[in-house]
Structure formats: structure tokens, C-alpha cells
Amino acid sequence: MTTMTETSARFREFKMPDVGEGLTEAEILKWYVQPGDTVTDGQVVCEVETAKAAVELPIPFDGVVHELRFPEGTTVDVGQVIIAVDVVPGGGEAAAEPVAPAAAEPEPAAEPEAPKGRQPVLVGYGVAESSTKRRARKGTEPPAAAAAAIQGELNGHATVAADVPAPAPTVATVVPGSRPLAKPPVRKLAKDLGIDLATVTPTGPGGIITREDVHAAAAPVPAPASVPTAPAAVAEAVAVPVAAAPVPGVRETRIPVKGVRKAIAQAMVGSAFTAPHVTEFVTVDVTRMMKLVAELKEDKDMAGVRVNPLLIIAKALLVAIKRNPEVNAAWDEANQEIVQKHYVNLGIAAATPRGLIVPNIKDAHDKTLPQLAAALGELVTTAREGKTSPAAMAGGTVTITNVGVFGVDTGTPILNPGESAILAVGAIKLQPWVHKGKVKPRQVTTLALSFDHRLVDGELGSKVLADVATILEQPKRLITWA
């Protein structure tokens, strides 16, 4: 679908694109431009929320904003025009603010119109980078220094695209008051690291800021004395929505169901009434697992990554799937086939202000324990900051949900649509337990495994759950069974 059209020789329109996974609508959360503002190719003009995530939309041409067709908070269908741009303001050529030598700017006529069928590529989706500048976002303030410290701990995993190699860096003179030049991925990196681009010294050609410049600016920021250890599950690290305070005299409040929450409701209803759910439970002594977690925190090979019970539980599930690969499958209703997956994209359920999301770790089965820990840490940080992309939530095969962080023993989880199984982990509590013939206080938790009975029979489901429980009780099985 073409996302822009030329209504006349002067005005061009930008349509709401399909931002991924065949979505049909999105809500405009925030406009970053207003009528009269100058925009450039690649500049983010608004943030929208789809049924899966919040994403930023860059505009694919230069000009001056003529009209915003919808206010913030409006849900817009894919293909509807959301903004009109005057590409020939004042009857002349499209305006451009000369903040860098003209030689560094390609002529606007070099690409007068995007090829038919082209859609604007979203920030973080691997765009073919433009060499033009973009307007700095209005009202944007750098996050707290702690966010930069956490991002540094993850070694920049949240960066989204590599810049095109540039010639040997030369420091350019920056005109005071001018807008810093940087490509969309570099701007996103700076935002993630909490760096104000106005404070960064550019070394790229024509005074453009590179990724290396942003990293260099972030390096001197002192890390806090200690970074809090991540909780046992994503849900603990992600902000939970807080109910609005009741208004005196108002007995009810109605909240429109849209965006992520609407998608959750539809997906859960579809899953509950399509896949025949079966849930099995087991209570297990995890005292040895908790000792292993404590030891790994002191291990030099795990330095710089978060170590918590969720890491060992995730690894235990991956080993159980390796021993019982038939559980890692999907049901193809159209073709009446069982699709066996030879890879594991491990989903981690996360509670966010926009609702429940389930991003997944791609090819988790191939990761070492330090790599899995780093991937979990990145997933936590991205979900907490509301930056999880639709691609990160697509293609999951099995999921873990840690309801124990809310203090409950366990639950009966509903399958994520298209997946075969979901493991719920309850609270880890000190309880009286028979150990070596004597009643002793031990760390105990309850696991619940829900699975699609079309794909997984009782025997297979029981084997998977029993394997996970055995590994958590005797972590040495991670070595003997891996």
C-alpha cells in the first residue's frame, strides 16, 4: 500500500502505514510537529500505538507541515491520510534549514517521490538511512542517568542499526543554535542512552553525529555505586498500570478498550476457545537452584549480566524442550497439520502500562547461559521503557510467565496464540519440607504448565514439566542433560 500521494504539485499526503504484522489500525499517541513546522526526510513526526507496541513514524519527504488530519488519541485505519505537507512552501522550492554545508545535503529533486508501494520505514526497523537532517523532537528530555547506566550494562544491545561506514572522522564546527545532524538510528540510540545530541561533538562528514560520537558522549557518565539486581521476572521490573483516583460522586468509570489491551482480549478469547487447554502442576524444592543463583552472581563469566531465578528457569525449560522436542510445535488449522519447530523463540510475559505483552528471545535454544542472561536483561529494559517492537513479539514458540512476583502460588495460564505451551512460575517461599528424611525449611515453588492438547498429550506434557522440576531441584542436570 502506498503511504503517500501527491494531491497537487505543491502538497503531498502521508498515510498511516501498516507498521508490521498486517495490523489494520493504530492510535496516534503524540504529534511531534505542528502546522508550519519544517520537516525533513526521515524525521519522526508522530508516535502511534498499534495492537502490539508503540512505534515512531518518520516522514519520507521534506517540506512544511500544512495540516494534521487527526488529533492525538484518535484511532486511524491503515491507509488514511494523517498529515499533509507543503513541499513547495511559498510557491518556491521546498525549504531547508542550512545547518550544514550544502555539499553535505543531497538535492531534494534526487528523489522527488518514493517508489510506488514504498512505505516509510519505522525507527528501529532497519531503515535505508537518509543523509538528510531531521528536526529535533519537541519536548524530548533525556532519561535519567540510571537508564544510561543500565543501557551501558547491556553493551548497547538496544541499538537498532549500523551506520554506513564513514571516512576518517574529522571534527566539524557546529554553528551555535543549530539543530544537530544525526540519522534516525543514531537519534534513537542517543535517546536510549539519555544523551542530548546538542552536547555531542560530531565527527562525521558535514558535521553529522555518528553512533561512535554518541557512545563517546555516554562513556564519561559515571555509573551508580550499585545497579539493583533485576527481579526474578520481567513483570517485577516493568511498571504496572495504576488505577485513576475515584472522582467524588462518580460511581463508574468507563475506559475504552483499544490498542494493546484490545489485542490482548481478542487473543486470549481466541486462544481459550480454540486450543483445548490442559494444565498440570508440580511443587518443587528449589533450594539448590537458589544457591546456584547466588554463586553465579559471583562468577566472573557472568559479570555485567543479570542473574536471577528466571534465568535458571528459562534454561531449565529450554533443556526440557531439547529432551522432548515434540512439545515445541504449532497447530496449522488451515492445512490440518502439526508444524514442528526446530528452534525455540522463548517468550517472557511482561506487565506494562499498556497491558500484557510477550516479547520473545529469538533462537534461545542456541544461547549460552551468559548470552541468555544478556538477552533477558535487554528484554526487561526494553519492555520497561515501552520500546518493545512488534517484531520482538512475533514468532514465539513457548512462553514463561512469573506470577510469583505478585505473591501468588501459581495460576492456570492461557496459551499465547500460536504457541504450544506456557509455564507459570509461582512465588518462591520458605516452607517446611521433607529433606533427607527430616522436616527442614526449604525454598519451595509451584510450577504450572498449560499446553494445547491437540499437540501435546498428557504423557508429553508431564515429561516436560517433570524435567523442568528436576532441573530446578537438581541444577547439575543442566550439565548432564544439556
Kinemage of the C-alpha trace (Angstrom):
@kinemage 1
@onewidth
@group {chain A} dominant
@subgroup {mainchain}
@vectorlist {calphas} color= white
{ca met a 1} P 0.000 0.000 0.000
{ca thr a 2} L 1.326 3.408 -0.943
{ca thr a 3} L 1.587 5.581 2.148
{ca met a 4} L 1.918 8.902 0.417
{ca thr a 5} L 0.242 10.598 -2.502
{ca glu a 6} L 0.684 13.854 -4.377
{ca thr a 7} L -2.577 15.828 -4.279
{ca ser a 8} L -1.129 18.653 -6.326
{ca ala a 9} L 2.212 19.965 -7.452
{ca arg a 10} L 2.524 21.597 -4.039
{ca phe a 11} L 1.016 19.304 -1.361
{ca arg a 12} L 1.834 15.715 -0.502
{ca glu a 13} L -0.001 13.465 1.909
{ca phe a 14} L 1.374 10.863 4.273
{ca lys a 15} L -0.855 7.905 5.064
{ca met a 16} L -0.923 5.668 8.107
{ca pro a 17} L 1.310 2.727 7.134
{ca asp a 18} L 0.967 -0.906 8.095
{ca val a 19} L 3.591 -0.831 10.840
{ca gly a 20} L 4.016 -4.581 10.902
{ca glu a 21} L 2.309 -7.961 11.183
{ca gly a 22} L -0.651 -6.988 8.986
{ca leu a 23} L -2.196 -4.602 11.527
{ca thr a 24} L -5.218 -2.624 10.364
{ca glu a 25} L -5.249 0.405 12.679
{ca ala a 26} L -3.162 2.452 15.098
{ca glu a 27} L -3.801 5.172 17.661
{ca ile a 28} L -1.961 8.484 17.381
{ca leu a 29} L -0.341 8.911 20.796
{ca lys a 30} L 1.625 12.107 20.195
{ca trp a 31} L 2.424 14.584 17.456
{ca tyr a 32} L 5.985 15.897 17.403
{ca val a 33} L 5.217 18.555 14.762
{ca gln a 34} L 2.565 21.216 14.244
{ca pro a 35} L 1.323 23.132 11.178
{ca gly a 36} L 4.060 25.484 9.999
{ca asp a 37} L 6.928 23.301 11.196
{ca thr a 38} L 9.625 22.320 8.716
{ca val a 39} L 10.113 18.560 8.318
{ca thr a 40} L 12.837 16.611 6.565
{ca asp a 41} L 13.115 13.128 5.109
{ca gly a 42} L 13.467 10.632 7.960
{ca gln a 43} L 12.217 12.957 10.708
{ca val a 44} L 9.890 11.365 13.263
{ca val a 45} L 6.584 13.239 13.124
{ca cys a 46} L 4.436 11.205 15.493
{ca glu a 47} L 4.245 8.228 17.816
{ca val a 48} L 1.477 5.684 17.290
{ca glu a 49} L 0.311 2.669 19.268
{ca thr a 50} L -0.710 -0.467 17.444
{ca ala a 51} L -2.260 -3.591 18.887
{ca lys a 52} L 1.268 -4.737 19.707
{ca ala a 53} L 3.537 -1.824 20.542
{ca ala a 54} L 4.188 1.902 20.383
{ca val a 55} L 6.308 2.945 17.394
{ca glu a 56} L 7.551 6.183 15.854
{ca leu a 57} L 6.684 7.207 12.289
{ca pro a 58} L 9.268 9.063 10.177
{ca ile a 59} L 8.064 11.057 7.183
{ca pro a 60} L 9.691 10.186 3.823
{ca phe a 61} L 9.952 13.661 2.264
{ca asp a 62} L 10.836 17.294 3.007
{ca gly a 63} L 8.535 20.267 3.357
{ca val a 64} L 6.441 22.352 5.749
{ca val a 65} L 3.552 20.827 7.706
{ca his a 66} L 0.291 22.090 6.214
{ca glu a 67} L -2.288 20.103 8.184
{ca leu a 68} L -2.572 17.362 10.827
{ca arg a 69} L -5.661 15.368 9.874
{ca phe a 70} L -6.273 13.711 13.260
{ca pro a 71} L -5.763 14.847 16.875
{ca glu a 72} L -3.848 12.859 19.466
{ca gly a 73} L -5.814 9.939 20.870
{ca thr a 74} L -7.560 9.139 17.573
{ca thr a 75} L -7.526 5.589 16.206
{ca val a 76} L -6.772 5.703 12.479
{ca asp a 77} L -7.157 2.937 9.901
{ca val a 78} L -4.147 1.916 7.852
{ca gly a 79} L -4.198 3.867 4.571
{ca gln a 80} L -5.870 7.014 5.934
{ca val a 81} L -4.052 10.315 5.412
{ca ile a 82} L -2.708 11.610 8.723
{ca ile a 83} L -0.634 14.626 7.649
{ca ala a 84} L -0.372 16.953 4.634
{ca val a 85} L 2.936 18.622 3.800
{ca asp a 86} L 3.600 21.663 1.637
{ca val a 87} L 6.616 20.566 -0.394
{ca val a 88} L 6.855 23.916 -2.205
{ca pro a 89} L 6.311 26.450 0.608
{ca gly a 90} L 5.778 29.978 -0.583
{ca gly a 91} L 5.490 28.764 -4.152
{ca gly a 92} L 9.206 28.117 -4.387
{ca glu a 93} L 11.368 25.128 -3.759
{ca ala a 94} L 10.995 23.129 -0.556
{ca ala a 95} L 12.588 24.957 2.339
{ca ala a 96} L 15.618 23.523 4.048
{ca glu a 97} L 17.354 24.924 7.072
{ca pro a 98} L 21.071 25.353 6.219
{ca val a 99} L 22.746 23.959 9.326
{ca ala a 100} L 25.493 22.199 7.371
{ca pro a 101} L 27.399 22.863 4.140
{ca ala a 102} L 25.215 22.476 1.105
{ca ala a 103} L 27.522 19.824 -0.286
{ca ala a 104} L 26.530 17.521 2.544
{ca glu a 105} L 22.860 17.767 1.610
{ca pro a 106} L 21.543 15.862 -1.418
{ca glu a 107} L 19.272 17.820 -3.727
{ca pro a 108} L 15.578 17.261 -2.868
{ca ala a 109} L 14.933 16.538 -6.538
{ca ala a 110} L 17.175 13.477 -6.347
{ca glu a 111} L 14.178 11.524 -5.071
{ca pro a 112} L 11.061 13.601 -5.776
{ca glu a 113} L 8.714 10.802 -4.803
{ca ala a 114} L 9.032 7.419 -3.171
{ca pro a 115} L 8.621 4.421 -5.491
{ca lys a 116} L 5.144 3.034 -5.710
{ca gly a 117} L 4.391 0.702 -2.837
{ca arg a 118} L 7.116 2.120 -0.625
{ca gln a 119} L 6.163 2.643 2.993
{ca pro a 120} L 8.065 4.776 5.456
{ca val a 121} L 10.363 2.559 7.435
{ca leu a 122} L 9.922 2.787 11.199
{ca val a 123} L 12.632 3.807 13.610
{ca gly a 124} L 14.297 0.628 14.795
{ca tyr a 125} L 13.230 -1.454 11.779
{ca gly a 126} L 16.487 -1.331 9.800
{ca val a 127} L 15.802 1.620 7.542
{ca ala a 128} L 17.759 2.505 4.477
{ca glu a 129} L 19.312 5.548 6.052
{ca ser a 130} L 18.839 9.027 4.671
{ca ser a 131} L 21.667 11.507 4.612
{ca thr a 132} L 19.320 14.447 5.196
{ca lys a 133} L 18.922 16.084 8.574
{ca arg a 134} L 15.760 15.864 10.645
{ca arg a 135} L 14.134 18.232 13.079
{ca ala a 136} L 14.817 17.581 16.738
{ca arg a 137} L 11.767 16.226 18.524
{ca lys a 138} L 9.844 18.753 20.564
{ca gly a 139} L 9.535 18.314 24.287
{ca thr a 140} L 12.038 15.461 24.454
{ca glu a 141} L 14.190 15.297 27.540
{ca pro a 142} L 16.993 12.816 28.210
{ca pro a 143} L 16.103 9.934 30.550
{ca ala a 144} L 17.720 9.711 33.984
{ca ala a 145} L 21.398 8.793 34.266
{ca ala a 146} L 20.385 5.435 35.724
{ca ala a 147} L 18.821 4.474 32.414
{ca ala a 148} L 22.120 5.206 30.688
{ca ala a 149} L 23.963 3.094 33.223
{ca ile a 150} L 21.614 0.158 32.690
{ca gln a 151} L 21.886 0.521 28.934
{ca gly a 152} L 25.658 0.540 29.217
{ca glu a 153} L 25.495 -2.667 31.213
{ca leu a 154} L 23.711 -4.277 28.284
{ca asn a 155} L 26.580 -3.210 25.998
{ca gly a 156} L 24.337 -1.253 23.665
{ca his a 157} L 22.032 -4.138 22.759
{ca ala a 158} L 19.135 -1.742 22.256
{ca thr a 159} L 20.815 -0.049 19.307
{ca val a 160} L 18.904 -0.776 16.156
{ca ala a 161} L 21.016 -0.367 13.046
{ca ala a 162} L 24.600 0.119 11.996
{ca asp a 163} L 25.613 3.310 10.253
{ca val a 164} L 27.158 3.261 6.813
{ca pro a 165} L 30.966 3.332 7.254
{ca ala a 166} L 32.258 6.899 7.108
{ca pro a 167} L 35.667 8.270 6.161
{ca ala a 168} L 38.233 9.005 8.835
{ca pro a 169} L 36.487 11.195 11.420
{ca thr a 170} L 37.141 14.899 11.374
{ca val a 171} L 35.705 17.206 13.977
{ca ala a 172} L 33.306 19.678 12.366
{ca thr a 173} L 32.444 23.128 13.603
{ca val a 174} L 28.904 23.334 14.947
{ca val a 175} L 27.022 26.581 14.500
{ca pro a 176} L 25.597 27.700 17.870
{ca gly a 177} L 21.828 27.311 17.985
{ca ser a 178} L 21.699 24.955 15.005
{ca arg a 179} L 19.950 21.604 15.183
{ca pro a 180} L 22.392 18.691 15.498
{ca leu a 181} L 22.580 16.447 12.439
{ca ala a 182} L 22.059 12.731 13.041
{ca lys a 183} L 20.380 9.832 11.283
{ca pro a 184} L 17.226 8.286 12.825
{ca pro a 185} L 19.010 5.213 14.282
{ca val a 186} L 21.628 7.471 15.870
{ca arg a 187} L 18.936 9.717 17.330
{ca lys a 188} L 17.209 6.663 18.780
{ca leu a 189} L 20.490 5.438 20.258
{ca ala a 190} L 21.047 8.835 21.882
{ca lys a 191} L 17.539 8.784 23.293
{ca asp a 192} L 18.043 5.262 24.666
{ca leu a 193} L 21.302 6.278 26.340
{ca gly a 194} L 19.926 9.563 27.664
{ca ile a 195} L 22.294 11.719 25.621
{ca asp a 196} L 21.345 15.229 24.472
{ca leu a 197} L 22.572 15.453 20.876
{ca ala a 198} L 23.233 19.149 21.347
{ca thr a 199} L 26.055 18.206 23.735
{ca val a 200} L 27.698 15.695 21.367
{ca thr a 201} L 30.726 16.668 19.275
{ca pro a 202} L 30.138 15.396 15.701
{ca thr a 203} L 32.944 13.700 13.764
{ca gly a 204} L 31.015 12.573 10.693
{ca pro a 205} L 31.176 14.243 7.273
{ca gly a 206} L 29.387 17.576 7.090
{ca gly a 207} L 29.038 17.736 10.882
{ca ile a 208} L 26.789 14.686 11.235
{ca ile a 209} L 26.764 12.833 14.569
{ca thr a 210} L 27.703 9.134 14.381
{ca arg a 211} L 26.998 6.215 16.688
{ca glu a 212} L 30.597 6.365 17.890
{ca asp a 213} L 30.110 10.003 18.869
{ca val a 214} L 27.061 9.088 20.973
{ca his a 215} L 28.894 6.215 22.668
{ca ala a 216} L 31.831 8.516 23.376
{ca ala a 217} L 29.490 11.055 24.969
{ca ala a 218} L 27.903 8.335 27.082
{ca ala a 219} L 31.184 6.836 28.296
{ca pro a 220} L 32.110 9.575 30.802
{ca val a 221} L 28.756 9.315 32.581
{ca pro a 222} L 29.565 7.768 35.987
{ca ala a 223} L 27.597 4.653 36.809
{ca pro a 224} L 25.772 4.489 40.146
{ca ala a 225} L 27.589 2.807 43.004
{ca ser a 226} L 25.472 -0.264 42.508
{ca val a 227} L 22.924 -1.316 39.933
{ca pro a 228} L 19.936 -3.026 41.536
{ca thr a 229} L 19.693 -6.697 40.718
{ca ala a 230} L 16.892 -7.429 38.299
{ca pro a 231} L 13.843 -9.131 39.799
{ca ala a 232} L 13.038 -12.769 39.212
{ca ala a 233} L 10.716 -11.897 36.355
{ca val a 234} L 10.033 -9.195 33.838
{ca ala a 235} L 6.730 -8.318 35.444
{ca glu a 236} L 8.572 -7.107 38.536
{ca ala a 237} L 10.775 -4.719 36.564
{ca val a 238} L 8.012 -3.273 34.405
{ca ala a 239} L 5.704 -0.520 35.572
{ca val a 240} L 2.195 -1.707 36.401
{ca pro a 241} L -0.775 0.490 35.476
{ca val a 242} L -2.204 2.444 38.399
{ca ala a 243} L -5.954 2.957 38.579
{ca ala a 244} L -7.123 6.565 38.443
{ca ala a 245} L -8.311 8.040 41.713
{ca pro a 246} L -12.102 7.927 42.028
{ca val a 247} L -13.945 11.189 41.446
{ca pro a 248} L -16.390 12.136 44.215
{ca gly a 249} L -19.938 11.444 43.111
{ca val a 250} L -18.875 9.295 40.149
{ca arg a 251} L -19.806 5.630 40.687
{ca glu a 252} L -18.331 4.198 37.490
{ca thr a 253} L -15.506 4.951 35.075
{ca arg a 254} L -15.504 3.646 31.513
{ca ile a 255} L -12.167 3.050 29.804
{ca pro a 256} L -12.110 2.496 26.009
{ca val a 257} L -10.611 -0.863 25.071
{ca lys a 258} L -8.119 -0.273 22.294
{ca gly a 259} L -4.515 -0.782 21.298
{ca val a 260} L -2.616 -3.438 23.212
{ca arg a 261} L -5.436 -4.176 25.659
{ca lys a 262} L -7.895 -4.768 22.846
{ca ala a 263} L -5.447 -7.131 21.153
{ca ile a 264} L -4.872 -8.990 24.443
{ca ala a 265} L -8.603 -9.515 24.952
{ca gln a 266} L -9.150 -10.780 21.419
{ca ala a 267} L -6.102 -13.057 21.526
{ca met a 268} L -6.976 -14.586 24.889
{ca val a 269} L -10.585 -15.250 23.915
{ca gly a 270} L -9.453 -16.790 20.650
{ca ser a 271} L -6.844 -18.935 22.392
{ca ala a 272} L -9.156 -20.090 25.191
{ca phe a 273} L -11.904 -21.180 22.809
{ca thr a 274} L -9.686 -22.579 20.036
{ca ala a 275} L -6.937 -24.543 21.743
{ca pro a 276} L -8.088 -27.195 24.247
{ca his a 277} L -6.078 -26.190 27.316
{ca val a 278} L -4.733 -28.686 29.834
{ca thr a 279} L -2.826 -27.518 32.924
{ca glu a 280} L -0.629 -29.657 35.155
{ca phe a 281} L 1.032 -28.670 38.425
{ca val a 282} L 4.080 -29.677 40.435
{ca thr a 283} L 5.540 -28.323 43.660
{ca val a 284} L 9.316 -28.443 43.839
{ca asp a 285} L 12.168 -27.755 46.262
{ca val a 286} L 14.338 -25.083 44.606
{ca thr a 287} L 16.814 -24.546 47.427
{ca arg a 288} L 19.750 -25.770 45.325
{ca met a 289} L 18.652 -23.563 42.433
{ca met a 290} L 18.674 -20.502 44.698
{ca lys a 291} L 22.194 -21.415 45.856
{ca leu a 292} L 23.274 -21.695 42.208
{ca val a 293} L 21.838 -18.226 41.505
{ca ala a 294} L 23.871 -16.801 44.384
{ca glu a 295} L 27.047 -18.499 43.118
{ca leu a 296} L 26.545 -17.338 39.541
{ca lys a 297} L 26.229 -13.736 40.708
{ca glu a 298} L 29.832 -14.005 41.897
{ca asp a 299} L 31.081 -15.815 38.783
{ca lys a 300} L 33.399 -13.707 36.613
{ca asp a 301} L 31.923 -15.244 33.448
{ca met a 302} L 28.548 -13.747 34.397
{ca ala a 303} L 29.920 -10.278 35.102
{ca gly a 304} L 27.880 -7.499 33.542
{ca val a 305} L 24.660 -9.526 33.182
{ca arg a 306} L 21.717 -10.005 35.486
{ca val a 307} L 21.460 -13.339 37.247
{ca asn a 308} L 18.153 -14.285 38.864
{ca pro a 309} L 15.865 -17.333 39.262
{ca leu a 310} L 14.130 -16.571 35.958
{ca leu a 311} L 17.421 -17.210 34.140
{ca ile a 312} L 17.732 -20.741 35.561
{ca ile a 313} L 14.029 -21.460 34.988
{ca ala a 314} L 14.351 -20.358 31.352
{ca lys a 315} L 17.409 -22.552 30.847
{ca ala a 316} L 15.622 -25.481 32.514
{ca leu a 317} L 12.667 -25.131 30.134
{ca leu a 318} L 14.993 -24.999 27.136
{ca val a 319} L 16.711 -28.213 28.254
{ca ala a 320} L 13.320 -29.872 28.814
{ca ile a 321} L 12.280 -28.912 25.274
{ca lys a 322} L 15.531 -30.329 23.911
{ca arg a 323} L 14.722 -33.627 25.640
{ca asn a 324} L 11.086 -33.520 24.460
{ca pro a 325} L 11.157 -31.660 21.116
{ca glu a 326} L 7.605 -32.665 20.166
{ca val a 327} L 6.267 -30.109 22.643
{ca asn a 328} L 7.697 -27.266 20.547
{ca ala a 329} L 5.088 -27.171 17.799
{ca ala a 330} L 2.137 -25.267 16.370
{ca trp a 331} L -1.285 -26.256 15.038
{ca asp a 332} L -1.994 -25.268 11.414
{ca glu a 333} L -5.787 -25.183 11.276
{ca ala a 334} L -5.995 -24.297 7.567
{ca asn a 335} L -3.893 -27.266 6.442
{ca gln a 336} L -4.741 -29.544 9.363
{ca glu a 337} L -1.061 -30.062 10.115
{ca ile a 338} L 1.185 -30.054 13.145
{ca val a 339} L 4.167 -27.778 12.487
{ca gln a 340} L 7.201 -28.995 14.387
{ca lys a 341} L 9.565 -26.132 15.327
{ca his a 342} L 13.294 -26.881 15.340
{ca tyr a 343} L 14.070 -23.633 17.127
{ca val a 344} L 12.837 -22.044 20.340
{ca asn a 345} L 11.752 -18.408 20.481
{ca leu a 346} L 11.248 -18.119 24.227
{ca gly a 347} L 8.504 -15.685 25.241
{ca ile a 348} L 8.574 -13.837 28.566
{ca ala a 349} L 5.235 -12.391 29.681
{ca ala a 350} L 5.609 -8.793 30.854
{ca ala a 351} L 3.143 -6.430 32.531
{ca thr a 352} L 3.426 -2.886 31.181
{ca pro a 353} L 1.336 0.292 31.486
{ca arg a 354} L -0.157 -0.540 28.079
{ca gly a 355} L -1.075 -4.059 29.149
{ca leu a 356} L 0.409 -7.532 28.940
{ca ile a 357} L 2.996 -8.112 26.231
{ca val a 358} L 5.011 -11.225 25.405
{ca pro a 359} L 8.307 -10.369 23.696
{ca asn a 360} L 10.465 -13.368 22.905
{ca ile a 361} L 14.149 -14.228 22.769
{ca lys a 362} L 14.913 -15.388 19.241
{ca asp a 363} L 16.739 -18.739 18.942
{ca ala a 364} L 17.026 -19.027 22.703
{ca his a 365} L 17.981 -22.700 22.335
{ca asp a 366} L 21.346 -21.706 20.818
{ca lys a 367} L 22.368 -19.291 23.577
{ca thr a 368} L 24.867 -19.955 26.327
{ca leu a 369} L 23.886 -19.052 29.879
{ca pro a 370} L 25.652 -15.648 29.753
{ca gln a 371} L 24.043 -14.926 26.360
{ca leu a 372} L 20.619 -15.922 27.689
{ca ala a 373} L 21.138 -13.670 30.721
{ca ala a 374} L 22.073 -10.738 28.486
{ca ala a 375} L 19.026 -11.331 26.271
{ca leu a 376} L 16.727 -11.423 29.305
{ca gly a 377} L 18.268 -8.208 30.608
{ca glu a 378} L 17.724 -6.475 27.290
{ca leu a 379} L 14.142 -7.727 27.138
{ca val a 380} L 13.456 -6.348 30.639
{ca thr a 381} L 14.932 -2.940 29.860
{ca thr a 382} L 13.158 -2.611 26.520
{ca ala a 383} L 9.788 -3.625 27.972
{ca arg a 384} L 10.164 -1.286 30.945
{ca glu a 385} L 10.908 1.664 28.662
{ca gly a 386} L 7.965 0.839 26.372
{ca lys a 387} L 10.232 0.256 23.363
{ca thr a 388} L 9.356 -3.346 22.561
{ca ser a 389} L 8.806 -3.604 18.792
{ca pro a 390} L 6.130 -5.727 17.066
{ca ala a 391} L 8.891 -7.902 15.610
{ca ala a 392} L 10.095 -8.742 19.130
{ca met a 393} L 6.649 -10.113 19.958
{ca ala a 394} L 6.167 -12.175 16.800
{ca gly a 395} L 7.129 -15.781 16.225
{ca gly a 396} L 7.174 -17.088 19.799
{ca thr a 397} L 7.009 -20.855 20.354
{ca val a 398} L 6.717 -21.283 24.161
{ca thr a 399} L 6.323 -18.778 27.000
{ca ile a 400} L 7.202 -18.302 30.671
{ca thr a 401} L 5.031 -16.173 32.955
{ca asn a 402} L 6.173 -15.466 36.513
{ca val a 403} L 3.077 -14.826 38.595
{ca gly a 404} L 5.098 -15.408 41.740
{ca val a 405} L 6.297 -11.801 41.722
{ca phe a 406} L 2.766 -10.856 42.778
{ca gly a 407} L 2.926 -13.172 45.783
{ca val a 408} L 0.648 -15.923 44.446
{ca asp a 409} L 1.487 -19.621 44.446
{ca thr a 410} L 0.659 -20.299 40.807
{ca gly a 411} L -2.025 -19.908 38.134
{ca thr a 412} L -3.577 -21.569 35.093
{ca pro a 413} L -2.073 -19.539 32.235
{ca ile a 414} L -3.730 -19.207 28.842
{ca leu a 415} L -1.580 -20.052 25.844
{ca asn a 416} L -0.131 -17.250 23.785
{ca pro a 417} L -1.878 -17.689 20.386
{ca gly a 418} L 0.083 -19.925 18.024
{ca glu a 419} L 2.175 -21.477 20.791
{ca ser a 420} L 2.045 -24.974 22.240
{ca ala a 421} L 2.840 -24.410 25.921
{ca ile a 422} L 3.228 -21.808 28.660
{ca leu a 423} L 4.956 -22.292 32.012
{ca ala a 424} L 3.724 -20.357 35.046
{ca val a 425} L 6.114 -19.939 37.988
{ca gly a 426} L 4.747 -19.270 41.463
{ca ala a 427} L 6.249 -17.462 44.418
{ca ile a 428} L 9.394 -18.967 45.945
{ca lys a 429} L 8.732 -19.323 49.676
{ca leu a 430} L 10.474 -20.805 52.678
{ca gln a 431} L 8.326 -23.787 53.691
{ca pro a 432} L 8.646 -26.938 55.815
{ca trp a 433} L 9.794 -29.735 53.505
{ca val a 434} L 10.881 -33.326 53.978
{ca his a 435} L 14.560 -33.356 53.016
{ca lys a 436} L 16.712 -36.457 53.574
{ca gly a 437} L 14.095 -37.908 55.891
{ca lys a 438} L 13.749 -34.828 58.068
{ca val a 439} L 11.431 -31.836 58.000
{ca lys a 440} L 13.501 -28.758 57.241
{ca pro a 441} L 12.837 -25.218 55.997
{ca arg a 442} L 13.417 -25.234 52.228
{ca gln a 443} L 12.825 -22.829 49.324
{ca val a 444} L 9.748 -24.156 47.522
{ca thr a 445} L 7.725 -23.089 44.484
{ca thr a 446} L 4.851 -24.410 42.371
{ca leu a 447} L 5.023 -24.725 38.589
{ca ala a 448} L 2.032 -24.919 36.244
{ca leu a 449} L 2.333 -25.965 32.609
{ca ser a 450} L -0.580 -25.276 30.258
{ca phe a 451} L -0.436 -26.900 26.840
{ca asp a 452} L -2.508 -27.382 23.691
{ca his a 453} L -3.979 -30.884 23.951
{ca arg a 454} L -4.237 -31.118 20.148
{ca leu a 455} L -0.439 -31.059 20.044
{ca val a 456} L 0.636 -32.321 23.435
{ca asp a 457} L -0.854 -35.328 25.167
{ca gly a 458} L -0.753 -35.875 28.904
{ca glu a 459} L 2.360 -38.025 28.820
{ca leu a 460} L 4.420 -35.496 26.851
{ca gly a 461} L 3.222 -32.562 28.933
{ca ser a 462} L 4.006 -34.449 32.144
{ca lys a 463} L 7.528 -35.286 30.941
{ca val a 464} L 8.280 -31.655 30.117
{ca leu a 465} L 7.004 -30.399 33.470
{ca ala a 466} L 8.819 -33.158 35.362
{ca asp a 467} L 12.086 -32.359 33.575
{ca val a 468} L 11.832 -28.675 34.461
{ca ala a 469} L 11.094 -29.559 38.090
{ca thr a 470} L 14.022 -32.000 38.262
{ca ile a 471} L 16.458 -29.412 36.904
{ca leu a 472} L 15.314 -26.778 39.387
{ca glu a 473} L 15.650 -29.267 42.233
{ca gln a 474} L 18.971 -30.647 40.988
{ca pro a 475} L 20.661 -27.945 38.861
{ca lys a 476} L 23.519 -30.297 37.942
{ca arg a 477} L 21.102 -31.732 35.388
{ca leu a 478} L 21.824 -28.608 33.356
{ca ile a 479} L 25.199 -30.221 32.701
{ca thr a 480} L 24.237 -33.896 32.418
{ca trp a 481} L 21.137 -33.296 30.268
{ca ala a 482} L 22.253 -30.319 28.169
